[in-house]
Amino acid sequence: MSSQRAKDQYFTGERDLGQLKHVYRGEPALPLLGVVFTAVWLVILAVMGYRTLDALLHPATSMLPFPLWAMGVLLCAGILLLLVSARWTGKVYHNRTWRILLYEQGIVEEKRSGSHLIPMSDVRYLRHSVPYTYNTSYTDHYSIEGWDGQTITFTASIGDHSQLFEHITRQVTPSLLAQARASYQAGQDVLFDALAVNTAGIKITRTNQRVPWHEVMAVQVQSTGKVLIKRKGASFAWFHDFIPNAEVFRSLAQELLTE
């Protein structure tokens, strides 16, 4: 996206999206942990490099704490960690101006690389997930996608991230639910990526596995963003995974289960 287009979208947001309600900012300008980690590894690598070079130049007076091959492996590992740390630190610092502006009628994301704008009326998908990561930690991931393909994504690195997503969810869910209800009443499948809803019940689109409405015991949206569907008489969950518009799905399912 060009700089001029980004500016145009920003001014459109101010002019057409109503009053600015809140500004949500990203990580702090100086990633202290990354800077400290990088500095520590620089010192360690400098000491290891000096000891190795000194031992090679003066083998009679200097000794390495490990065999030469082991020192080489440690140096390579240290350089790799240094590069990873420096890249992460640079990325965080580069995105220090990242912020999301919440207007009465839309959302604007501002980054150094450009801006994205999605009016509330154009929101198509809301996604929230807390996926398991390789370092055994959990991080909230959020995504707002418009009908034109514009997407705004953010994580827990945005301040008050859950409050931001909850506000957007509350505002757009009634409209999305009305669209889903109209499609259902017209006899069409209402799609939620992995799931489809129709008058016969709920279907897992990947496997074509189905459960009729009279066999659905409960539908829940968990704090991790996963949807849990329980079938009557079953010991395990019939479905337990992430889908877009989870609150829309839950509300629609609850309406149909109470009919």
N, C-alpha and C positions, 0 to 999 in steps of 0.2 A: 504494500500500500504506500502510495506516494505521500510525502510530507504535506503537500497542499490538500490532498484528499482527507488526510487525518485531521488537519485543522478544520476543514469544512464540516466533517462529521462532529467534531467537538462542538463547534458553534451551533450546529443543528440540534445537538443534545441540549445545550443551554436554552435554545430558543423554543424548541418544540416538545421537550419532555417534561415541562413543568418545573417546579421548584426543586432545587438541589436539597436532598434530605440528609445525606451523610457521605463522608469521604472515608473509604477504607484503604489503608496504606499497607505496603508490603514490608519486607524485612528491613531492618535498620541499615543506614548508609554504610556503616563499617562492620563487616562480619568479623567480630573480634576473635571468635574461636578459630576461624579459618586463618586469620593473620598470625595468631600465636602458633598454631600447628605448623604453618609453613615456615615461620621463623625458627622454630625448634628443629625441624628437619633440616633446614639449611645449616644450622650449627652442627648437627650430628654428621651430616654428609661431609662438611668441611673437615671435621676432626678425623673421620674415617679415611677420607682422601689423603689428608696429610700423613697419617700413620702409615698408610699403605705405600705412599710415595717415598717416605723416609726409610721404610724397611727395604724397599727395592734398591734405593741408592746407597744405603749403608747397612748391608746385611749383617755385618760383624757387630755392630753396636745397637741395632734396633731389632725388635721382635714384634711380630704381629700377634694379637690376642687369639686369632683364628687362622687356619690355613689360608693360603692365598686365594684358592677357589671359593672358600666360604666368604671371604671379604668381598670378592667380586660379586657374589650373589647378593650379599647385604647391600652393597653399593647400588646394584641394579634395582633391588626392591625399594631402597630409599629414594632413588630418583623417580621411580614410578609413583610412589606415594606423594612425593613432592609435586609432581605434575598434576596428579588428581586433585590435591589440595589447592594448588594454585588456580586450576581451572574452575573449581567450585567457588573459590573466593572471588575470582574475577567475574563469574557469572552473577553472583549475588550483588557485587558492587555495581555491575552494569545495570542491574534491574532495581537500583536504589530508588528510582523515581516511579516505580510501578505503583499504581493506585487504581481503585475502582470507585467511580462516582455513581451513587444511587440517587436517581431522580424520581419524582412522583410517577412518571410514566415510562421509565426506561433505565437502562444501565449503560455506562460508558467505561471502557477499560483504557487506561493510558499507560503506555510503555515507551521506552526509548525507541523501540523498533516501529512504533505506530499505535494507532487507536482502533478500537472496535466499538460499535454502537448497536444495541438491540432494544427497540421499544418493547414494553411489556406485552403489547398486543401482538407482537411478532414472535414471541417465545414459542418454540415447538417442543423442545425436550429440556427437562431438568434431570441432571444426574448427580447422585451423591454416592460415593463409595469409600470404604476404608479398607483398601487392599493390604494384604500381608506382604511385607517387603523382605528382601534378602537379609537385612540387618536386624531381623526379628522385631521390628517396630511397626506401628500402625500410623498412617497419616491420612487425614481426610482429603479427598479429592472431589472437586465440584466442577460441573460443566453446565453452562447455559447456552443452548443452541437455538438460533433463529431459523425461520422458514427459508431465508435466503442463504443459509449456510454459515453465516457469521457465528463464531463461537467464542465465548469468554470462559476461560478455565482458571481456577485458582485452587490453592491448597491451604493448609493450616498456617502457612507463612503470612497470610493476610490477616491483619488484626480483626477480631470479632467475626471470623469467617462463618461460624454457624449462625450468628444473628443475621448476617447478610443473606445467606441462602434461605433461611426461614422466612425472611421478609419477602423475598422474591417468590418463594413457593406459595405463601399466603395470597399474594396478589394475582398470580397467574393461574392457580389451580381452579378457581371457579369457571374461567373461560375454557380451559382445557377439558374440564369435566363435562361441561355442556356439549363440547364437540364430540367427546367420547360417547356420551349418552345418546346424542342424535345418531351417530353411526350405529350404535347397538340397536336402537329402536327401528332403524332402517334395515335391519337384518344383516349388516355388514360385520366383518371381523374388526375388532378394535385391537390394534397392534401395539405391543409394548416390547419390541425386539424379541426377547426370548419367550414371551407369552403372547397369546391371542385370546380375546374374550368374545364370545358370541352367545346367542340364546341357548345353545346346547351346554355351555359350561366354559371351562378354561382349558387351553391347549398349550403344550410346550412345543414351540414351532420347530425346534431342532429335531425332536424325536417323534413328533405328532402324537405324543401321549396326551390323553384327555382325562378330565374329571368332570362329571356333571354337577350342576349347581347343588342338587339335593345331597351330594356326597361331600361337599366342602364343609369342614368343621370350623375353620378359622383362617383369616387372612391378616397378617401383621407386617408392619414395616419396622425393622429393628434399627437401633441407633447406628449401626454400621452401614445403613443404607440398603441392606439385603431385604428382600421380600420373602416371608415365610408363609407357605400355604400348607395347612394340615388337612388330611383326608380322614373322614370318619372311619373308625375302626383300625387305623394304621398306627404303628408304633413310631414310625419315622416320618419326617417331613416329606410331603409329596413334591414340593419345590422349595429351594432355598438358594437364592442367587440375586445378583443385581439386575435391575431393569430401570429404564428411564421412566420419569413421571410416576414414581412409586406411590406418591400420595394420591394422585389421580386414580391409579389402579385400585388402591385400598378403598377410596371413597366409592368408586363405581361398584366394586365387589360387595361392599357393605350394603349399598342400596339394593342390589339384586338378591342378596341373601335374606333380606328382610321382607321381600315381596311375598 
